[in-house]
Each structure stands twice: as structure tokens, then as C-alpha cells.
Amino acid sequence: MKNKHKLPLPLPLAAVREFAILHPGCWQYVDMFIKDKGKGLPDWDDMCYLPLAASLAILSKYNDDNVNNAAFVSALAGWRMYKEIYSFAPELKQMLYDQADEDMVVPVEILYKLPYKTIFIDTSDGDREKGFFVFFEHDVNSLQIELRCVGMERIDGKIEYTNNLWLHIKSGWTISDGIDAGMHTVRTKNTKMSQHQLELLSEYYKQKISRYLQLILYICSENAEISVDENRQQRTHPLTTIPKDHYREVRQWDVGVKIAKMIKHANSATPESYTQRNLSDERNSPRPHTRRGHWHHYWVGSYKNNSRQLILKWIAPMFIGGTQDDIIVTKNIVENKKTSVLLQDKPKGNEERS
């Protein structure tokens, strides 16, 4: 009997299944590389599930030597072990995109706060299914650690790989430093391009990865609003067995649902309503405007007891010239089975602010 409640496969799960059909035995090859890590094969950083060098070796068995395809393999191999999807509310996603042109001075170490080695961030717009994988790469030749973003979209029913972007991770660097280093690598690898083509490629690269990173940083932030939709048919516990690539293995997180409602409420107040509140103070008060959201980070703990850690918080936009009701307040909601704890939006203890 057919399942009347059968749901369409999430995009990354559909990609995993399709890839296995086109590359029979691929996941067995992946398992062989993982088991041989640090034994018959060189070791790699534990944050990286499967380095691109291993993915290239696997693809060679299918007569494929494309490095971009290797990034896709590493993304799929890592994601199927966790099957975590983060879906952003459109209002929050756009608000984060709007601040993507700012210089990101947040230390790159914050990226190690990603909850899993590989995740998929859903950026779909209406019926347009799209998103990107986020995972760590360890270049076994240069020993460079990278954060990779591999984009994907369903176009006319067909799953298409769209981009392969990255930033370098090095102690003491900021996010902007990592982006610049990644862009430098892109430019040096495309020596046959004209100067104009390189400039266009660099502009696209920086704009795209800066947007991606805004969503990634939000997930890594202390006051992120992330919750599981219990009405979905999905797992409620970590994967502990060999993945079978079933729908029930997927867990989908809703990001910024409550904040989206606050954004809609704030956007409903027009500048005209602000000026009508107190026309007599027009000369003494600043003209109503929106202050964009931004990132705030600080260090807590001490080197002495190995408790030092980086904390990141998103400071939401506010309307200047309005009232206290026009501030979008955010708190961190931690879901733990039947209990919910609201964390104060104030740092505690010994801190260093930036």
C-alpha cells in the first residue's frame, strides 16, 4: 500500500541518493578511506570528515578528475553521516545578507563552533530549492585548514552543483583575512583569465561567500534562535548507526522564526509615523533611520585552566528615532527535551570585548 503521507525528499538527501545511483559503490569507497585514516593513509584534522584528496581518488575510479566535483563528494559524504539541515526564515536571512558587505573582524576560530562537521543550510526562495553545504577541508599537501561552502540547486527537476567557495583558517586571522586568502588562491589558479575576468570572479566570490558566512556565523553565535519543528516527520536523536539514507534520518532546524515576526512588526512602522510622534523636536532629534545588525565578539575564561573560549553574538538592527518597541530583542533559546532555558543576553565573568 502506498504511503499517503509520503513527503518530497529534502534537497541534500535527494543529492545523496542520486549520487549513489550514478556512482555505484561510492559510499563503500568512502568507508575504506575513513577506516584507513592515519594508518595506511596520511592522517588529517578531525574537523574534516573526508579531505578532497580522498574524494579525488574515489572519483578517479569513475574516470572523473574534477576538483570541484571532489568538493561535492566530500560535502555529500560528510552530510550523510549527520543529516542536519538549517532553514532560515526569509526575513532573518535577508537581514543578515544586508550586512554582508561589512569587514568581518570576527576571529576565524569562531567557525570551530559549528555544531557538526558538515551541515546543509537551506536558502530556498519559494518554489526555488537551493542551499549550500558547509564543511571543513584539510589539504593534505599544504596542511591548510579551510571552511568550504558547496552550493546546490534543483533546476527543472535536476540537481545542479552551483559553486565551490572557501576561506582559509589560520590562528590569529579574522574572517576577512580568511576570505582574502581564499580569493588569492582563486586568482592564482586562474592564470589564463584576463584581468577583467579575474576582477569579476573575485567580486562574485567575495559577495557570495560573505553572504554564506553571515548565515554560518549566526548558527555559531551564542544568541541564535534555532529550534526543531516537532510537527515534521524526522529523527529526534543523533545518528548512531550506519546511515541508510532514509528520510527519517534527517533532522531539520528552523532558524529565526520568532525574530522574523519581530522584523515584520518593526518593518510595519513607517518613517512617517516616527515624524508624527513629536514634530516639535524635529530639529533636536536625529532623523528616523535603521541601524543595521552587526557582530559582537569577546573572549571569556583563562589560558591557565584551558577554559578560554570565543563568544559571538548577533546585535540585531534597531530603528533610531523610534521607541523602545522598535528594537528587535534577541535571546538565546536552548532546547533540551522538555526544558527550555533563556540565557541572559549579557556576558558574565572575566571578558575581553571587541
VENCOR-V505708 format. One record per backbone hydrogen bond with DSSP energy under -0.5 kcal/mol. NH is the residue of the N-H (numbers start at 0). CO is the residue of the C=O. Records with the same first field share a line. If there is no record, write none. Layout:
NH=CO / CO
//
This chain:
3=1
5=2
13=9
14=10
15=11
16=12
17=13
18=14
19=15
20=16
21=17
22=18
25=22
28=24
29=25
30=26
31=27
32=28
33=29
34=30
35=31
36=33
37=41
38=35
40=35
47=44
48=46
53=50
54=50
55=51
56=52
57=53
58=54
59=55
60=56 / 57
61=58
62=59
63=58
69=65
70=66
71=67
72=68
73=69
74=70
75=71
76=72
77=73
78=74
79=75
80=77
81=77 / 78
82=78
84=250
85=119
86=84 / 252
87=85 / 121
88=254
92=88
93=89
94=90
95=91
96=92
97=93
98=94 / 95
99=96
101=98
104=102
107=172
109=106
110=107
111=108
112=109
113=110
118=133
119=83
120=131
121=85 / 119
122=120 / 129
123=129
124=127
125=123
127=124
128=126
129=127
130=151
131=120
132=149
133=118
134=147
135=46 / 116
136=145
138=136 / 143
139=137
142=138
144=168
145=136
146=166
147=134 / 145
148=164
149=132
150=148 / 162
151=130
152=159
153=128
154=152 / 157
155=153
157=154
159=152
161=150
162=150
164=148
166=146
167=177
168=144
169=167
172=169
174=105
175=103
177=173
178=174
179=175
180=176
181=177
182=178
183=179
184=180
185=181
186=182
187=183
188=184
189=185 / 186
192=189
197=193
198=194
199=195
200=196
201=197
202=198
203=199
204=200
205=201
206=202
207=203
208=204
209=205
210=206
211=207
212=208
213=209
214=210
215=211
216=212
217=213
218=214
219=215
220=216 / 217
221=311
223=220
225=223
226=253
228=251
229=227
231=228
233=231
234=249
248=245
249=246
250=82
252=84
253=226
254=86
255=224 / 253
259=255
260=256
261=257
262=258
263=259
264=260
265=261
266=262
267=263
268=265
269=267
272=269
273=269
274=270
275=271
276=273
277=273
280=277
281=278
284=280
288=319
290=317
291=289
293=314
295=312
297=310
298=351
299=308
300=349
305=302
306=301
307=301
308=299
310=297
312=295
314=293 / 312
315=313
317=290
318=325
319=288 / 317
321=318
325=322
326=323
327=316
328=326
331=342
332=223 / 330
333=331 / 340
334=332
335=333 / 338
338=335
340=333
342=331 / 340
345=343
351=298
353=296
//
